[in-house]
């Protein structure tokens, strides 16, 4: 896990240093398509895994609970940040 995080931060550093190059400015769509392709390939590998498919009801329920809890936490955090830092307060 630390390897993945290290690689990501390394990419951030390289992107920051090379941010003025025009090629990097045009890579947004390419990156989006690459991520979509990776998600599709992940779906294929999950569909081909018998252990996952046999336990899909149990895993799906847990995944739904985690997704709902994560989304609710993100919404609450965003609301808190908006309220604290961006919402204009009335001056009386």
N, C-alpha and C positions, 0 to 999 in steps of 0.2 A: 504494500500500500504506500509506503514511503517512497518507493521507486516511482510510482505513478505520479504522486504529488510533486516529487522532485523534477520529473520530466516536464510536468505542466508548468512549474515555476521557471524552469529553464527555457521553455518555449515563450513564456511571457517576457523574460529578459531579452531573448533574441528578437522577439517581435517589437519590443520597445526600442532596441538599438537600431533596428532596420525599418522603423515606421515611416521613414521618408521615401522609401522605394515605391514606385508606382505599381509594381507587380503585387505587392502585399495589399495595396488598396483595392485591387480587383479580385481578391481571393474569397470574398464573402459568400458568393453564390456557390463556388466550388466546394467550400467547406460545408455549406448546408446540404448539398447533394451527397457529399461523402458521409455525413452523419446519417442521412436518410438511408443510404445503402448499408451502413453498418447496423442500423436498427432492423432493417429487413433481414440481413444475414443472421442477426441474433434471434429473430423470430423463427427463422428456419431451423436453427440449432435447437431452440426450445421445443419446437414442434416435433423434431426427430428424437428427442430424449424421452424414452418410455417412462422413466421414473417420474419425470415432471408431469407428463401427460396423465399418468395413472393417479397422481395426487393433486390434480389441478383444482378440484373443489376446495380442498384444504388450503393449498397454497394461494389460490385466488382470493379466498376470504381474508387471509392474513395480509396479502398484498393490498387488497382494497382498504383494509383498516389502516395500514401504514400510509397509503397514499392520501386517504382522507385526513388523517392526523397531521401529516406533513403539510398538506395544503392549508388546513385550518391554522396551523402554527405560523405558516408564512403570511397568511392574510392578516392574522393578529399582529405579527411583528411589523408588517408594512403599515398597518393602520396606526400602530404606536409611533413609528418613525414619522409618518405624515403628521400626526397630531402634535408631536413634540417639536419638529423642525420646520415644517412647511406650511402648516395651517396658520393663516393670519389671525392674530388675536385682536379683538376689538380694543381700541384705546379709548378709555373714558376719562 
